[in-house]
């Protein structure tokens, strides 16, 4: 296999017109034809990039080619957001009377799609504990068409045994769709475990700079064509400039992920030893109950961790208020470290009952490590924790040299 760094830089070779080293932005909504025959050809081409940008665009094709090769998939498709990607997949592959299995611990938008929107169209849903393979098996029905998987999960960092779930789902005639946003293809390739489709919120690690909203889904040409046929109806279209920004971010993905991984592990180790912390959730820690599975199906443990503060919501609030380098913001995967209180953020996405069942506590803080210097980042968090325990102590910034 060609290395990730080479794929990130050269995965779209042959799709860049002319001799430009950086691909040009093709800011055109529509494309002309020189004859009736040519117009018919471009108008009926599947996932073409020279007819109408809702159908495809050269910048779309470049991004899709790179992500598909990174994931080990045949081809791909871009959308205007990660939720645009998974919603389009669901609408493309499900019909009234079908059944979906989804994890209980997963991104709130995915939960809302599976348990709120899809049932309105006659699609039933069963939520399962992703750490229990038996739960997946018990949830399968004759009408099960999709199994939606996220590993590691947001925000509890629980893992799904991809090989086991794929085997169960395929035996039941269902497709497995994996959200690989947290791990990225650098750390995990679900297609190698037999997943049918892999999707990303490209807004996160793929883009990496908090300056673009995008989604990507990759898989076989047959499945991606079905998704594309729905995408041109729903119109979750990624703009050419955003596609260009996403591609530019992907160029450095392997380098950034290496730093994200290192910062997250160092921070997890430091926080686990602090008396104000009840629990650190990170697959790279030996204390993680699924650490062995993480070592088996991941090559790196990712840039996201979550921390349970012993003081509950008050402790979470004090930590967030005391940080100097980390930014309190939604999203993740940025060059900047981002922190958020998930229970507050998701209160408007899922109902109170679903939130209570999710296992997200009032004291939980999700941390997406950036690419800052490791020592500065660790110092920033330790100083904030120290200050929260003793308000009279200075803190809230990096303790250089400490």
C-alpha positions, 0 to 999 in steps of 0.5 A, a space after each residue: 500500500 502507498 503511504 498515507 502522506 503520499 496518497 494525501 498529496 498525490 491521490 488526485 493526480 490526473 484530476 488536476 487540469 494543466 500544470 498547476 501544482 495547487 489545483 484551481 478552484 472551478 467556481 462555476 455552477 454550470 458547464 457548456 457543451 459544444 454539441 448536442 451529443 456532448 451535452 447528452 453525454 455530460 448530462 447523463 454521466 454518473 457523478 460527472 464533474 462537467 455538467 452542473 455543480 449539484 451533480 459534480 464539480 472538478 473540485 468535488 472529484 479531487 477530494 472524493 478521489 483522495 479520501 476514497 484512496 485513503 480509506 481503501 474504497 473504490 470511490 466517493 462523494 462529497 456533501 455540504 456537511 457530515 450530516 448531509 452525508 449520513 442523511 443522504 446515505 439513509 435516504 438513498 438506502 432505506 424505504 418505509 418498513 425497513 429497520 436500522 440498528 444504531 449505537 446508543 453512544 454516538 453523535 447527537 445528530 446521528 441519533 436524531 436522524 435515526 430515532 427522530 427523522 427516519 421513523 417519520 418516514 416509516 423506518 424503525 430503529 433499535 439503539 444498542 450498546 456498542 460494546 456488547 456484540 450480543 446486543 447487535 445480534 439481538 437487534 437484527 430483524 428480517 427487515 434490518 437494512 443498515 447498521 450505523 456504527 461510530 468508533 470511537 464514539 462521540 463523546 464517550 470514546 467507546 469502541 465497536 468491534 468492526 469485524 464482529 459487527 460486519 460479520 453479524 450484519 452481513 449474515 442478516 443481509 444488512 449493510 454497515 455504515 461507519 462514521 470514521 470521523 474521530 479516528 480518520 483513515 490514518 488511525 483506522 480503515 473500516 473498509 478493511 474490516 468489511 464495512 460497506 460505506 464509510 463517512 466523515 464530517 470533513 469539517 473535523 480532522 479532514 479539513 482540520 482548520 475550523 474553516 470549512 463545513 463538509 461531508 464525505 462518504 466512500 465505498 463501492 461504485 455501486 453504492 456510491 452511485 445510489 447515494 449520488 442519485 439521492 444527493 442530486 435530489 436533496 441538494 446537499 451540495 458542497 461549494 467549490 471553494 469549500 471542496 478546495 479548502 477541504 482538499 488543502 486540509 487533507 494534504 497535511 492530514 497524516 502529519 496533523 494526526 500524528 501530533 493529535 495522537 501524541 497530544 491526546 495520549 500525553 494529556 490523557 496520561 496527565 489528567 488521569 493522575 490528577 485528583 480532580 479527575 474521576 475518569 479519563 476516557 481515551 482508547 490509548 490508555 491501558 485503563 480503557 476497558 476496550 484498550 485491547 480492541 483499540 490496539 487490534 483495530 486501530 493504528 493510532 488512538 486519535 486526538 479526542 478524549 473525554 474527562 469526567 470531573 469529580 465535582 460534576 457540572 461545577 467542576 466541568 465549568 471551572 475547568 472550561 473557565 480556567 483554560 488559556 490555550 484551549 477554546 470553548 467551541 463546538 466541533 473538533 479536529 482543529 489545529 486548535 484544541 477545542 473543549 466542550 460540555 457535551 450535555 449542554 451542547 446536545 440538549 438542543 439536539 436530542 430529548 432529555 430521555 435520550 440524553 439521560 440514556 446516552 451515559 453523558 454525565 454533567 461532569 463530562 468534558 470532551 477535549 479535541 487536542 490541537 497541534 500545540 506543543 505538548 508540554 504547553 497543552 498539558 500545563 494549560 489543563 493542569 493549571 486550570 484543574 489546580 485553579 478549580 480546586 483552589 480559586 486563590 491559586 493562579 492558573 488558566 494558562 500554560 505553566 512554562 517550565 513547570 
